[in-house]
Amino acid sequence: MKVFIGYVSLSGNTEKMAVIIKNRMKAAGCKVYMERLDTLEVDTLKDFDLAFIGFYTWNKEDLPYEANEFYEEIEQVDFQGVKVAFFGAGDLTHTKPCAEQ
């Protein structure tokens, strides 16, 4: 299985999570490719069976600025057949961490 892991990280926590996912996927026998989202060509994702996308928490509901271009381009690509999972550490200073505010 070909697995992509894309992330943006401010404090390093999201990157650490991406590395953990990468190590687990490699241990399961997957071919893994990992890259920061701000350097990624979005249509590259359609070549994978599974994609993990990680963001850090920013200003409650805002998308991290490094992911803006990725987000704007994502609707232009047909990802049929690609399974996608999102991950992030959440912000414990929020009333309900990792929940809609």
MMTF fields as JSON, N, C-alpha, C and O atoms, coordinates in Angstrom:
{
  "mmtfVersion": "1.0.0",
  "mmtfProducer": "UNKNOWN",
  "numBonds": 403,
  "numAtoms": 404,
  "numGroups": 101,
  "numChains": 1,
  "numModels": 1,
  "chainsPerModel": [1],
  "groupsPerChain": [101],
  "chainIdList": ["A"],
  "bondAtomList": [4, 2, 8, 6, 12, 10, 16, 14, 20, 18, 24, 22, 28, 26, 32, 30, 36, 34, 40, 38, 44, 42, 48, 46, 52, 50, 56, 54, 60, 58, 64, 62, 68, 66, 72, 70, 76, 74, 80, 78, 84, 82, 88, 86, 92, 90, 96, 94, 100, 98, 104, 102, 108, 106, 112, 110, 116, 114, 120, 118, 124, 122, 128, 126, 132, 130, 136, 134, 140, 138, 144, 142, 148, 146, 152, 150, 156, 154, 160, 158, 164, 162, 168, 166, 172, 170, 176, 174, 180, 178, 184, 182, 188, 186, 192, 190, 196, 194, 200, 198, 204, 202, 208, 206, 212, 210, 216, 214, 220, 218, 224, 222, 228, 226, 232, 230, 236, 234, 240, 238, 244, 242, 248, 246, 252, 250, 256, 254, 260, 258, 264, 262, 268, 266, 272, 270, 276, 274, 280, 278, 284, 282, 288, 286, 292, 290, 296, 294, 300, 298, 304, 302, 308, 306, 312, 310, 316, 314, 320, 318, 324, 322, 328, 326, 332, 330, 336, 334, 340, 338, 344, 342, 348, 346, 352, 350, 356, 354, 360, 358, 364, 362, 368, 366, 372, 370, 376, 374, 380, 378, 384, 382, 388, 386, 392, 390, 396, 394, 400, 398],
  "bondOrderList": [1, 1, 1, 1, 1, 1, 1, 1, 1, 1, 1, 1, 1, 1, 1, 1, 1, 1, 1, 1, 1, 1, 1, 1, 1, 1, 1, 1, 1, 1, 1, 1, 1, 1, 1, 1, 1, 1, 1, 1, 1, 1, 1, 1, 1, 1, 1, 1, 1, 1, 1, 1, 1, 1, 1, 1, 1, 1, 1, 1, 1, 1, 1, 1, 1, 1, 1, 1, 1, 1, 1, 1, 1, 1, 1, 1, 1, 1, 1, 1, 1, 1, 1, 1, 1, 1, 1, 1, 1, 1, 1, 1, 1, 1, 1, 1, 1, 1, 1, 1],
  "groupList": [{"groupName": "MET", "atomNameList": ["N", "CA", "C", "O"], "elementList": ["N", "C", "C", "O"], "formalChargeList": [0, 0, 0, 0], "bondAtomList": [1, 0, 2, 1, 3, 2], "bondOrderList": [1, 1, 2], "singleLetterCode": "M", "chemCompType": "L-PEPTIDE LINKING"}, {"groupName": "LYS", "atomNameList": ["N", "CA", "C", "O"], "elementList": ["N", "C", "C", "O"], "formalChargeList": [0, 0, 0, 0], "bondAtomList": [1, 0, 2, 1, 3, 2], "bondOrderList": [1, 1, 2], "singleLetterCode": "K", "chemCompType": "L-PEPTIDE LINKING"}, {"groupName": "VAL", "atomNameList": ["N", "CA", "C", "O"], "elementList": ["N", "C", "C", "O"], "formalChargeList": [0, 0, 0, 0], "bondAtomList": [1, 0, 2, 1, 3, 2], "bondOrderList": [1, 1, 2], "singleLetterCode": "V", "chemCompType": "L-PEPTIDE LINKING"}, {"groupName": "PHE", "atomNameList": ["N", "CA", "C", "O"], "elementList": ["N", "C", "C", "O"], "formalChargeList": [0, 0, 0, 0], "bondAtomList": [1, 0, 2, 1, 3, 2], "bondOrderList": [1, 1, 2], "singleLetterCode": "F", "chemCompType": "L-PEPTIDE LINKING"}, {"groupName": "ILE", "atomNameList": ["N", "CA", "C", "O"], "elementList": ["N", "C", "C", "O"], "formalChargeList": [0, 0, 0, 0], "bondAtomList": [1, 0, 2, 1, 3, 2], "bondOrderList": [1, 1, 2], "singleLetterCode": "I", "chemCompType": "L-PEPTIDE LINKING"}, {"groupName": "GLY", "atomNameList": ["N", "CA", "C", "O"], "elementList": ["N", "C", "C", "O"], "formalChargeList": [0, 0, 0, 0], "bondAtomList": [1, 0, 2, 1, 3, 2], "bondOrderList": [1, 1, 2], "singleLetterCode": "G", "chemCompType": "PEPTIDE LINKING"}, {"groupName": "TYR", "atomNameList": ["N", "CA", "C", "O"], "elementList": ["N", "C", "C", "O"], "formalChargeList": [0, 0, 0, 0], "bondAtomList": [1, 0, 2, 1, 3, 2], "bondOrderList": [1, 1, 2], "singleLetterCode": "Y", "chemCompType": "L-PEPTIDE LINKING"}, {"groupName": "SER", "atomNameList": ["N", "CA", "C", "O"], "elementList": ["N", "C", "C", "O"], "formalChargeList": [0, 0, 0, 0], "bondAtomList": [1, 0, 2, 1, 3, 2], "bondOrderList": [1, 1, 2], "singleLetterCode": "S", "chemCompType": "L-PEPTIDE LINKING"}, {"groupName": "LEU", "atomNameList": ["N", "CA", "C", "O"], "elementList": ["N", "C", "C", "O"], "formalChargeList": [0, 0, 0, 0], "bondAtomList": [1, 0, 2, 1, 3, 2], "bondOrderList": [1, 1, 2], "singleLetterCode": "L", "chemCompType": "L-PEPTIDE LINKING"}, {"groupName": "ASN", "atomNameList": ["N", "CA", "C", "O"], "elementList": ["N", "C", "C", "O"], "formalChargeList": [0, 0, 0, 0], "bondAtomList": [1, 0, 2, 1, 3, 2], "bondOrderList": [1, 1, 2], "singleLetterCode": "N", "chemCompType": "L-PEPTIDE LINKING"}, {"groupName": "THR", "atomNameList": ["N", "CA", "C", "O"], "elementList": ["N", "C", "C", "O"], "formalChargeList": [0, 0, 0, 0], "bondAtomList": [1, 0, 2, 1, 3, 2], "bondOrderList": [1, 1, 2], "singleLetterCode": "T", "chemCompType": "L-PEPTIDE LINKING"}, {"groupName": "GLU", "atomNameList": ["N", "CA", "C", "O"], "elementList": ["N", "C", "C", "O"], "formalChargeList": [0, 0, 0, 0], "bondAtomList": [1, 0, 2, 1, 3, 2], "bondOrderList": [1, 1, 2], "singleLetterCode": "E", "chemCompType": "L-PEPTIDE LINKING"}, {"groupName": "ALA", "atomNameList": ["N", "CA", "C", "O"], "elementList": ["N", "C", "C", "O"], "formalChargeList": [0, 0, 0, 0], "bondAtomList": [1, 0, 2, 1, 3, 2], "bondOrderList": [1, 1, 2], "singleLetterCode": "A", "chemCompType": "L-PEPTIDE LINKING"}, {"groupName": "ARG", "atomNameList": ["N", "CA", "C", "O"], "elementList": ["N", "C", "C", "O"], "formalChargeList": [0, 0, 0, 0], "bondAtomList": [1, 0, 2, 1, 3, 2], "bondOrderList": [1, 1, 2], "singleLetterCode": "R", "chemCompType": "L-PEPTIDE LINKING"}, {"groupName": "CYS", "atomNameList": ["N", "CA", "C", "O"], "elementList": ["N", "C", "C", "O"], "formalChargeList": [0, 0, 0, 0], "bondAtomList": [1, 0, 2, 1, 3, 2], "bondOrderList": [1, 1, 2], "singleLetterCode": "C", "chemCompType": "L-PEPTIDE LINKING"}, {"groupName": "ASP", "atomNameList": ["N", "CA", "C", "O"], "elementList": ["N", "C", "C", "O"], "formalChargeList": [0, 0, 0, 0], "bondAtomList": [1, 0, 2, 1, 3, 2], "bondOrderList": [1, 1, 2], "singleLetterCode": "D", "chemCompType": "L-PEPTIDE LINKING"}, {"groupName": "TRP", "atomNameList": ["N", "CA", "C", "O"], "elementList": ["N", "C", "C", "O"], "formalChargeList": [0, 0, 0, 0], "bondAtomList": [1, 0, 2, 1, 3, 2], "bondOrderList": [1, 1, 2], "singleLetterCode": "W", "chemCompType": "L-PEPTIDE LINKING"}, {"groupName": "PRO", "atomNameList": ["N", "CA", "C", "O"], "elementList": ["N", "C", "C", "O"], "formalChargeList": [0, 0, 0, 0], "bondAtomList": [1, 0, 2, 1, 3, 2], "bondOrderList": [1, 1, 2], "singleLetterCode": "P", "chemCompType": "L-PEPTIDE LINKING"}, {"groupName": "GLN", "atomNameList": ["N", "CA", "C", "O"], "elementList": ["N", "C", "C", "O"], "formalChargeList": [0, 0, 0, 0], "bondAtomList": [1, 0, 2, 1, 3, 2], "bondOrderList": [1, 1, 2], "singleLetterCode": "Q", "chemCompType": "L-PEPTIDE LINKING"}, {"groupName": "HIS", "atomNameList": ["N", "CA", "C", "O"], "elementList": ["N", "C", "C", "O"], "formalChargeList": [0, 0, 0, 0], "bondAtomList": [1, 0, 2, 1, 3, 2], "bondOrderList": [1, 1, 2], "singleLetterCode": "H", "chemCompType": "L-PEPTIDE LINKING"}],
  "groupTypeList": [0, 1, 2, 3, 4, 5, 6, 2, 7, 8, 7, 5, 9, 10, 11, 1, 0, 12, 2, 4, 4, 1, 9, 13, 0, 1, 12, 12, 5, 14, 1, 2, 6, 0, 11, 13, 8, 15, 10, 8, 11, 2, 15, 10, 8, 1, 15, 3, 15, 8, 12, 3, 4, 5, 3, 6, 10, 16, 9, 1, 11, 15, 8, 17, 6, 11, 12, 9, 11, 3, 6, 11, 11, 4, 11, 18, 2, 15, 3, 18, 5, 2, 1, 2, 12, 3, 3, 5, 12, 5, 15, 8, 10, 19, 10, 1, 17, 14, 12, 11, 18],
  "groupIdList": [1, 2, 3, 4, 5, 6, 7, 8, 9, 10, 11, 12, 13, 14, 15, 16, 17, 18, 19, 20, 21, 22, 23, 24, 25, 26, 27, 28, 29, 30, 31, 32, 33, 34, 35, 36, 37, 38, 39, 40, 41, 42, 43, 44, 45, 46, 47, 48, 49, 50, 51, 52, 53, 54, 55, 56, 57, 58, 59, 60, 61, 62, 63, 64, 65, 66, 67, 68, 69, 70, 71, 72, 73, 74, 75, 76, 77, 78, 79, 80, 81, 82, 83, 84, 85, 86, 87, 88, 89, 90, 91, 92, 93, 94, 95, 96, 97, 98, 99, 100, 101],
  "secStructList": [7, 3, 3, 3, 3, 3, 3, 7, 7, 1, 1, 1, 2, 2, 2, 2, 2, 2, 2, 2, 2, 2, 2, 2, 2, 2, 2, 6, 6, 7, 3, 3, 3, 3, 3, 3, 4, 4, 4, 7, 7, 4, 4, 4, 4, 4, 4, 7, 1, 3, 3, 3, 3, 3, 7, 7, 7, 5, 6, 6, 6, 5, 7, 7, 4, 4, 4, 2, 2, 2, 2, 2, 2, 4, 4, 4, 1, 7, 7, 6, 6, 7, 3, 3, 3, 3, 3, 7, 7, 7, 7, 6, 6, 1, 1, 1, 6, 6, 1, 7, 7],
  "xCoordList": [0.844, 0.0, 0.893, 1.866, 0.556, 1.282, 0.581, -0.611, 1.341, 0.793, 1.494, 2.72, 0.703, 1.241, 0.926, -0.179, 1.894, 1.683, 2.1, 3.267, 1.131, 1.394, 1.057, 0.102, 1.823, 1.589, 2.133, 2.975, 1.649, 2.272, 2.39, 1.483, 3.521, 3.785, 4.424, 5.357, 3.936, 4.491, 5.43, 6.565, 4.974, 5.777, 6.571, 7.465, 6.256, 6.919, 6.047, 6.376, 4.938, 4.073, 3.424, 3.393, 2.91, 2.26, 3.282, 2.972, 4.489, 5.539, 5.88, 6.073, 5.956, 6.228, 5.131, 5.416, 3.883, 2.775, 2.919, 2.674, 3.312, 3.501, 4.59, 4.451, 5.655, 6.741, 6.267, 6.636, 5.458, 4.908, 4.051, 4.164, 3.197, 2.354, 3.236, 2.998, 4.253, 5.172, 5.819, 5.861, 6.316, 6.976, 6.012, 6.382, 4.785, 3.782, 3.415, 3.273, 3.265, 2.903, 4.043, 3.799, 5.287, 6.437, 6.527, 6.821, 6.275, 6.316, 5.247, 5.401, 4.164, 3.087, 3.369, 2.555, 4.515, 4.902, 4.491, 4.587, 4.04, 3.61, 4.801, 5.813, 4.65, 5.604, 5.113, 3.988, 5.944, 5.51, 6.288, 7.51, 5.553, 6.132, 5.623, 4.415, 6.516, 6.104, 6.654, 7.804, 5.8, 6.197, 5.367, 4.232, 5.943, 5.19, 4.163, 4.448, 2.993, 1.927, 2.258, 1.77, 3.07, 3.375, 4.379, 4.695, 4.886, 5.788, 5.199, 5.874, 3.953, 3.329, 2.5, 1.782, 2.608, 1.692, 0.487, 0.633, -0.694, -1.878, -2.236, -2.638, -2.102, -2.502, -1.628, -1.966, -0.513, 0.328, -0.438, -0.162, -1.381, -2.114, -2.929, -3.173, -3.35, -4.186, -3.422, -4.032, -2.106, -1.28, -1.119, -0.401, -1.784, -1.643, -2.935, -4.019, -2.799, -3.966, -4.55, -5.758, -3.687, -4.087, -3.28, -2.079, -3.945, -3.257, -3.636, -4.809, -2.626, -2.818, -2.442, -1.359, -3.332, -3.096, -3.156, -4.162, -2.082, -2.019, -1.834, -1.022, -2.614, -2.537, -2.344, -2.784, -1.7, -1.665, -2.881, -3.501, -3.21, -4.356, -3.943, -2.899, -4.794, -4.452, -5.687, -6.65, -5.671, -6.709, -8.121, -8.991, -8.333, -9.601, -10.054, -10.06, -10.43, -11.005, -10.226, -10.586, -9.18, -8.442, -7.519, -6.95, -7.386, -6.45, -5.054, -4.901, -4.036, -2.683, -2.318, -2.635, -1.657, -1.375, -0.579, -0.719, 0.265, 1.046, 0.169, 0.607, -1.055, -1.946, -2.959, -3.754, -2.949, -3.941, -3.929, -4.984, -2.762, -2.676, -3.139, -3.859, -2.729, -3.166, -4.686, -5.299, -5.291, -6.74, -7.449, -8.477, -6.909, -7.528, -7.468, -8.363, -6.44, -6.259, -6.939, -7.124, -7.306, -7.774, -9.063, -9.256, -9.932, -11.19, -10.985, -11.902, -9.81, -9.537, -9.037, -8.82, -8.853, -8.28, -9.296, -9.993, -9.375, -10.263, -9.528, -8.59, -9.96, -9.322, -10.099, -9.945, -10.919, -11.721, -10.811, -9.84, -11.135, -10.361, -9.266, -8.672, -8.982, -7.962, -8.653, -9.552, -8.234, -8.763, -7.923, -6.698, -8.597, -7.905, -8.277, -9.441, -7.275, -7.486, -6.781, -5.675, -7.422, -6.843, -6.411, -7.04, -5.333, -4.872, -4.329, -3.947, -4.303, -3.759, -3.754, -4.483, -2.93, -2.768, -3.862, -4.148, -4.471, -5.457, -4.765, -3.551, -5.527, -4.988, -5.663, -6.861, -4.933, -5.508, -5.956, -6.612, -5.613, -6.092, -7.54, -8.164, -8.087, -9.482, -10.363, -9.925, -11.591, -12.524, -12.743, -12.762, -12.907, -13.115, -12.033, -12.24, -10.874, -9.795, -10.259, -10.969, -9.842, -10.145, -11.638, -12.078, -12.415, -13.856, -14.233, -13.536, -15.329, -15.814, -16.186, -16.872, -15.743, -15.998, -17.252, -17.629],
  "yCoordList": [-1.174, 0.0, 1.242, 1.315, 2.21, 3.485, 4.487, 4.754, 5.035, 5.94, 7.285, 7.358, 8.346, 9.703, 10.308, 10.147, 11.001, 11.743, 13.178, 13.46, 14.087, 15.506, 16.241, 15.882, 17.264, 17.969, 19.39, 19.707, 20.227, 21.505, 21.532, 21.105, 22.04, 22.005, 23.312, 23.792, 23.88, 25.126, 24.839, 25.316, 24.071, 23.779, 22.487, 22.223, 21.682, 20.403, 19.22, 18.078, 19.472, 18.379, 17.634, 16.404, 18.359, 17.705, 16.919, 15.843, 17.442, 16.709, 15.42, 14.381, 15.469, 14.257, 13.219, 12.026, 13.668, 12.752, 12.137, 10.944, 12.94, 12.444, 11.37, 10.374, 11.568, 10.588, 9.288, 8.204, 9.385, 8.18, 7.403, 6.182, 8.113, 7.462, 6.821, 5.684, 7.551, 7.022, 5.719, 4.74, 5.713, 4.514, 3.337, 2.2, 3.607, 2.531, 1.978, 0.767, 2.855, 2.417, 1.622, 0.618, 2.061, 1.313, -0.058, -1.051, -0.115, -1.392, -2.354, -3.572, -1.795, -2.622, -3.015, -3.687, -2.599, -2.984, -2.012, -2.336, -0.838, 0.158, 0.948, 1.122, 1.421, 2.374, 3.757, 4.137, 4.504, 5.769, 6.94, 6.89, 7.991, 9.244, 10.337, 10.443, 11.158, 12.214, 13.559, 13.664, 14.593, 15.926, 16.977, 16.724, 18.153, 19.288, 19.742, 19.747, 20.115, 20.512, 21.782, 21.967, 22.655, 23.91, 23.726, 24.691, 22.509, 22.237, 21.217, 20.786, 20.829, 19.723, 20.185, 21.182, 19.449, 19.606, 18.732, 17.514, 19.315, 18.608, 17.394, 16.364, 17.49, 16.364, 15.123, 14.045, 15.265, 14.123, 13.106, 11.91, 13.552, 12.672, 11.602, 10.536, 11.866, 10.889, 9.617, 8.63, 9.623, 8.456, 7.522, 6.526, 7.839, 7.057, 6.327, 6.719, 5.258, 4.513, 5.142, 5.083, 5.741, 6.295, 7.561, 7.603, 8.591, 9.836, 10.276, 10.27, 10.658, 11.256, 12.73, 13.057, 13.616, 15.053, 15.644, 15.498, 16.312, 16.864, 18.369, 18.929, 19.011, 20.453, 20.764, 20.003, 21.862, 22.335, 23.215, 23.723, 23.385, 24.211, 25.677, 26.074, 26.476, 27.88, 28.748, 28.616, 29.612, 30.626, 30.025, 30.537, 28.969, 28.248, 27.577, 26.347, 28.309, 27.689, 27.971, 27.467, 28.756, 29.134, 28.019, 27.28, 27.916, 26.986, 27.595, 28.792, 26.82, 27.372, 27.96, 27.378, 29.106, 29.8, 28.938, 29.105, 28.01, 27.159, 26.197, 25.664, 25.968, 25.02, 25.699, 25.012, 27.015, 27.733, 27.317, 27.035, 27.276, 26.92, 25.478, 25.196, 24.57, 23.177, 23.108, 22.416, 23.816, 23.809, 24.378, 23.849, 25.446, 26.07, 25.17, 25.225, 24.354, 23.514, 22.151, 21.474, 21.746, 20.374, 20.05, 18.902, 21.018, 20.767, 20.554, 20.106, 20.863, 20.746, 19.353, 19.096, 18.461, 17.144, 16.055, 16.14, 15.029, 13.893, 12.863, 12.213, 12.724, 11.811, 10.516, 9.828, 10.179, 8.959, 7.753, 7.55, 6.957, 5.773, 5.993, 5.028, 7.254, 7.552, 7.736, 8.566, 6.967, 7.137, 8.196, 8.207, 9.092, 10.208, 10.261, 10.101, 10.487, 10.677, 11.964, 12.25, 12.726, 13.968, 13.785, 13.042, 14.466, 14.389, 15.731, 16.573, 15.914, 17.118, 16.962, 16.14, 17.756, 17.625, 18.345, 17.961, 19.356, 20.132, 21.134, 21.074, 22.034, 23.093, 23.011, 23.275, 22.657, 22.464, 23.772, 23.74, 24.933, 26.19, 26.477, 27.36, 25.728, 25.894, 25.201, 24.263, 25.664, 25.067, 23.606, 22.77, 23.291, 21.91, 21.601, 21.826, 21.087, 20.798, 19.844, 18.871, 20.146, 19.326, 19.233, 18.294, 20.17, 20.179, 21.519, 22.52, 21.517, 22.754, 23.724, 23.35, 24.937, 25.953, 26.74, 27.64],
  "zCoordList": [0.0, 0.0, 0.0, 0.75, -0.841, -0.898, 0.019, -0.128, 0.963, 1.972, 1.889, 1.805, 1.915, 1.967, 3.325, 3.843, 3.896, 5.135, 4.877, 4.605, 4.964, 4.782, 6.053, 6.742, 6.377, 7.633, 7.566, 6.725, 8.45, 8.774, 10.285, 10.999, 10.769, 12.198, 12.629, 11.985, 13.697, 14.222, 15.388, 15.4, 16.359, 17.553, 17.418, 18.222, 16.414, 16.227, 16.633, 16.313, 17.333, 17.783, 16.622, 16.62, 15.642, 14.499, 13.69, 13.179, 13.572, 12.869, 13.614, 12.983, 14.933, 15.721, 15.499, 15.391, 15.432, 15.174, 13.787, 13.611, 12.806, 11.436, 11.393, 10.684, 12.138, 12.177, 12.824, 12.373, 13.869, 14.503, 13.507, 13.403, 12.779, 11.763, 10.699, 10.293, 10.248, 9.233, 9.699, 8.954, 10.922, 11.449, 11.551, 11.258, 11.965, 12.075, 10.699, 10.53, 9.729, 8.379, 7.747, 7.077, 7.953, 7.436, 8.095, 7.43, 9.398, 10.12, 9.603, 9.69, 9.064, 8.507, 7.057, 6.424, 6.537, 5.183, 4.098, 2.914, 4.469, 3.482, 2.945, 3.624, 1.707, 1.142, 1.546, 1.222, 2.244, 2.834, 2.253, 2.113, 1.92, 1.445, 2.367, 2.581, 2.921, 3.854, 3.386, 2.959, 3.478, 3.019, 3.732, 4.135, 3.881, 4.426, 3.385, 2.187, 3.837, 2.907, 2.136, 1.021, 2.702, 2.016, 0.876, 0.18, 0.673, -0.451, -1.414, -2.349, -1.196, -1.916, -3.113, -3.036, -4.217, -5.337, -5.019, -4.907, -4.871, -4.381, -5.236, -4.694, -6.54, -7.385, -7.183, -7.672, -6.471, -6.124, -5.284, -5.37, -4.485, -3.573, -4.287, -3.722, -5.507, -6.209, -6.56, -6.969, -6.407, -6.69, -5.488, -5.569, -4.373, -3.149, -2.809, -3.241, -2.028, -1.552, -0.295, -0.064, 0.511, 1.798, 2.052, 1.786, 2.569, 2.896, 4.302, 4.673, 5.078, 6.388, 6.261, 5.775, 6.694, 6.599, 8.002, 8.695, 8.425, 9.776, 9.795, 9.058, 10.661, 10.855, 12.329, 13.191, 12.617, 13.999, 14.252, 13.318, 15.512, 15.884, 15.816, 16.334, 15.159, 14.985, 15.164, 14.41, 16.13, 16.32, 16.265, 15.56, 16.989, 17.122, 15.84, 15.784, 14.814, 13.619, 12.342, 11.278, 12.427, 11.224, 10.755, 11.558, 9.458, 8.851, 8.966, 8.724, 9.326, 9.359, 7.995, 6.958, 8.002, 6.746, 5.768, 4.557, 6.27, 5.375, 4.583, 3.563, 5.033, 4.373, 3.453, 2.812, 3.376, 2.562, 1.098, 0.53, 0.484, -0.937, -1.158, -2.116, -0.278, -0.339, -0.3, -1.113, 0.636, 0.805, -0.425, -0.847, -0.999, -2.163, -3.395, -4.238, -3.511, -4.688, -4.58, -5.591, -3.387, -3.171, -3.943, -4.344, -4.156, -4.871, -6.366, -7.055, -6.871, -8.298, -8.698, -9.882, -7.734, -8.003, -7.665, -6.654, -8.518, -8.283, -7.419, -7.88, -6.175, -5.232, -5.067, -4.058, -6.029, -5.932, -5.704, -6.432, -4.688, -4.359, -3.338, -2.856, -2.992, -1.987, -0.641, -0.505, 0.341, 1.692, 2.391, 2.275, 3.125, 3.773, 5.243, 5.609, 6.079, 7.514, 7.926, 7.468, 8.784, 9.28, 10.729, 11.483, 11.113, 12.495, 12.948, 12.136, 14.26, 14.865, 16.371, 16.926, 17.026, 18.47, 19.248, 20.382, 18.691, 19.435, 20.342, 20.536, 20.884, 21.737, 23.095, 23.203, 24.11, 25.443, 26.094, 27.135, 25.498, 26.07, 25.706, 26.294, 24.727, 24.37, 25.411, 26.077, 25.546, 26.484, 26.17, 27.074, 24.911, 24.445, 23.411, 22.218, 23.854, 22.895, 21.787, 22.041, 20.565, 19.377, 19.098, 18.434, 19.583, 19.338, 18.709, 18.879, 17.995, 17.406, 18.523, 19.473, 18.41, 19.442, 19.116, 19.867]
}
